[in-house]
């Protein structure tokens, strides 16, 4: 016997999900005008006017739609942006900006970072295990928000073995030219391999505040371990992005 399962979401959440998917997959292109409220009410099974308004308000809060008085509701110039992790693997050359900013410039965007904190901590269990730390061994945590065109796009929390970071700029509360990969490379620890685990999660309060997320929006969390020569782990970074704004792209040679 087939198992029955009904969508427990409210009608406006279901409609918002349908329209959101049409936007993120390109069926509703930037600049497209949505139908009138009456047309949308009929399109979605004769729902109430308030249901349509709630759905549209959700998508406006997410930055996917915008209303123009007297003209209607339109899809914003804000499609999901593909991110290719491989483009950030190579450390920046001396004097060059962090590759993330270089890639942003190629897309005619302005990238910048804001360093939130640098501290010596006892890392979470999965981080300590990935860094192969002994029980109670500490790590350096560097926390920052990345911006594209002044919009917060990613919260990063990067951990480094304390023994590796001592006596370096990693312990200073200031940005590092070229990023920590360039610094590690100059110290004789070039990144040789990245291992990513990607998950969709409910955001924490810190993530909602840092990324200015709308209500009930999940996030993409990439748990990345960076290895140097002899597969020595030199960095673990948790990268959190708003799920409705980005998609991850991987090229896998056959």
C-alpha positions in Angstrom: 0.0 0.0 0.0 1.4 3.4 -1.0 2.3 5.6 1.9 0.4 8.9 1.9 2.1 12.2 2.9 0.6 15.6 2.6 2.6 18.9 2.5 2.1 20.4 6.0 3.0 23.9 4.9 0.5 26.7 4.7 -0.9 27.7 1.3 1.2 30.8 1.0 4.4 28.9 1.8 3.6 26.4 -1.0 2.9 29.1 -3.5 6.1 30.9 -2.5 8.0 27.7 -3.0 6.6 27.2 -6.5 7.4 30.7 -7.6 10.9 30.7 -5.9 11.8 27.5 -7.9 10.7 29.1 -11.1 13.0 32.1 -10.4 16.0 30.1 -9.3 15.8 27.7 -12.2 15.4 30.5 -14.8 11.8 29.9 -15.8 10.9 33.4 -14.5 13.8 35.5 -15.8 15.0 38.8 -14.2 12.7 41.6 -15.1 9.7 39.3 -15.7 6.4 40.6 -14.5 4.2 38.3 -12.5 0.5 38.0 -13.2 -2.0 40.2 -11.3 -3.2 39.2 -7.9 -6.5 38.0 -9.5 -4.6 35.9 -12.1 -2.4 34.4 -9.4 -5.4 33.6 -7.2 -6.9 31.6 -10.2 -3.6 30.0 -11.1 -3.2 28.6 -7.7 -6.6 27.1 -7.3 -8.8 30.0 -6.2 -6.9 30.9 -3.0 -7.6 34.1 -1.1 -6.1 37.4 -1.9 -4.3 37.4 1.4 -2.7 34.1 0.6 -1.1 35.5 -2.6 0.0 38.7 -0.8 1.7 36.6 2.0 3.5 34.5 -0.7 4.7 37.6 -2.6 5.8 39.3 0.7 8.0 36.2 1.5 9.7 36.4 -1.9 10.2 40.2 -1.6 11.9 39.7 1.8 14.2 37.2 0.2 15.2 39.7 -2.5 13.7 37.7 -5.4 10.8 40.0 -6.2 10.1 43.7 -6.1 6.9 45.7 -6.3 6.6 48.8 -8.5 3.6 50.9 -7.6 1.2 51.2 -10.4 3.1 48.7 -12.5 3.1 45.3 -10.8 5.5 42.8 -9.2 8.7 41.9 -11.0 11.5 39.4 -10.7 14.7 41.1 -9.5 18.0 41.0 -11.2 19.1 38.4 -8.7 19.4 34.8 -9.9 21.1 32.0 -8.1 24.8 32.4 -8.5 27.0 29.3 -9.1 30.1 29.0 -7.0 33.0 26.8 -8.2 35.2 25.9 -5.2 38.1 24.9 -7.5 38.6 28.5 -8.5 39.7 29.3 -4.9 42.2 26.5 -4.4 45.3 28.2 -5.7 46.8 30.7 -3.2 47.1 34.3 -4.3 50.4 35.5 -5.7 52.4 37.8 -3.5 50.7 41.2 -3.4 47.6 39.9 -5.1 44.1 40.0 -3.5 42.3 36.9 -2.2 41.1 34.8 -5.2 37.5 35.2 -4.0 37.7 38.9 -4.7 39.4 38.4 -8.0 36.6 36.0 -9.1 34.0 38.6 -8.0 35.7 41.3 -10.2 35.4 38.9 -13.2 31.6 38.9 -12.7 31.6 42.8 -12.5 31.0 42.6 -8.7 32.8 44.2 -5.9 34.0 41.7 -3.2 35.2 42.6 0.2 35.5 41.0 3.6 34.9 42.1 7.2 36.9 40.4 9.9 34.7 39.8 12.9 37.0 38.1 15.4 40.3 36.3 15.9 40.6 34.1 19.0 42.2 31.0 20.4 39.5 28.4 21.2 38.9 24.8 21.9 37.4 23.8 18.6 34.2 21.8 18.1 34.7 18.0 18.1 34.4 17.5 14.3 36.9 20.4 13.7 39.4 19.0 16.2 39.1 15.5 14.7 39.6 16.9 11.1 42.7 18.8 12.3 44.0 15.7 14.1 44.4 17.7 17.3 45.1 16.0 20.7 42.4 16.1 23.4 42.2 19.7 24.8 44.5 21.1 22.1 43.5 24.6 21.0 43.1 26.2 17.6 43.0 29.7 16.1 39.6 30.8 14.9 39.3 33.5 12.3 35.7 34.6 11.7 34.6 36.9 8.8 31.7 37.9 6.6 32.2 38.2 2.8 30.3 40.8 0.9 29.4 41.1 -2.8 28.3 44.6 -3.8 27.8 45.3 -0.1 25.4 42.4 0.4 26.5 39.8 3.0 26.9 36.6 1.2 29.0 34.2 3.3 29.9 33.7 7.0 33.2 31.9 7.3 34.7 30.4 10.4 38.3 29.1 9.8 40.2 27.0 12.3 44.0 26.5 12.3 46.2 24.4 14.6 47.6 26.7 17.2 51.1 25.3 16.7 51.0 26.3 13.1 49.6 29.8 13.7 51.8 30.9 16.6 54.1 33.8 15.6 52.2 34.5 12.4 49.6 37.1 11.2 46.9 34.5 11.8 46.8 35.5 15.4 46.5 39.2 14.6 43.0 40.8 14.4 43.5 42.2 10.9 43.0 41.0 7.4 45.8 39.1 5.6 46.8 40.2 2.2 45.9 37.4 -0.2 44.2 35.5 2.6 45.4 32.8 4.9 46.1 30.3 2.0 48.8 32.7 0.7 50.3 33.0 4.2 50.3 29.3 4.7 51.9 28.8 1.3 54.7 31.3 2.3 55.2 29.3 5.5 55.9 26.1 3.6 52.4 24.6 3.8 50.9 24.9 0.3 47.3 23.7 0.0 47.3 20.4 -1.9 43.8 19.0 -1.5 40.4 20.3 -0.4 37.7 18.0 0.9 34.2 19.5 1.1 31.1 18.2 2.8 28.0 20.2 1.9 24.8 20.2 3.9 21.6 22.2 4.0 20.8 23.3 7.5 18.6 25.6 9.6 20.6 28.7 10.4 21.8 29.6 13.9 21.1 33.0 15.3 24.6 34.1 14.5 24.2 33.1 10.8 20.8 34.9 10.5 22.3 38.1 11.9 25.5 38.0 9.9 23.9 37.2 6.6 20.7 39.3 7.2 18.6 36.3 6.3 14.8 36.4 5.9 12.6 34.3 8.1 12.7 30.5 7.7 15.4 30.5 5.0 17.8 27.5 5.2 21.5 27.8 4.6 24.2 25.9 2.7 27.1 24.9 5.0 30.3 23.7 3.4 32.6 21.9 5.9 36.1 22.1 4.2 39.3 20.4 5.3 42.5 21.7 3.6 45.5 19.4 3.4 49.1 20.2 2.7 52.0 17.9 1.8 51.9 14.4 3.3 48.2 15.0 3.7 48.7 17.2 6.8 45.5 19.1 7.7 46.2 22.8 8.0 42.8 24.4 7.9 39.1 23.6 8.6 36.6 26.2 7.4 32.8 26.3 7.8 31.3 28.4 5.0 27.7 29.4 5.4 25.6 30.8 2.5 22.0 31.7 2.0 20.5 28.6 0.2 18.2 30.6 -2.1 21.1 32.8 -3.5 23.7 30.2 -4.4 24.4 26.8 -5.9 27.6 24.8 -5.9 29.2 23.8 -9.1 31.7 21.0 -9.4 33.7 19.9 -12.4 34.6 16.2 -12.2 37.0 14.9 -14.9 36.0 11.4 -16.2 
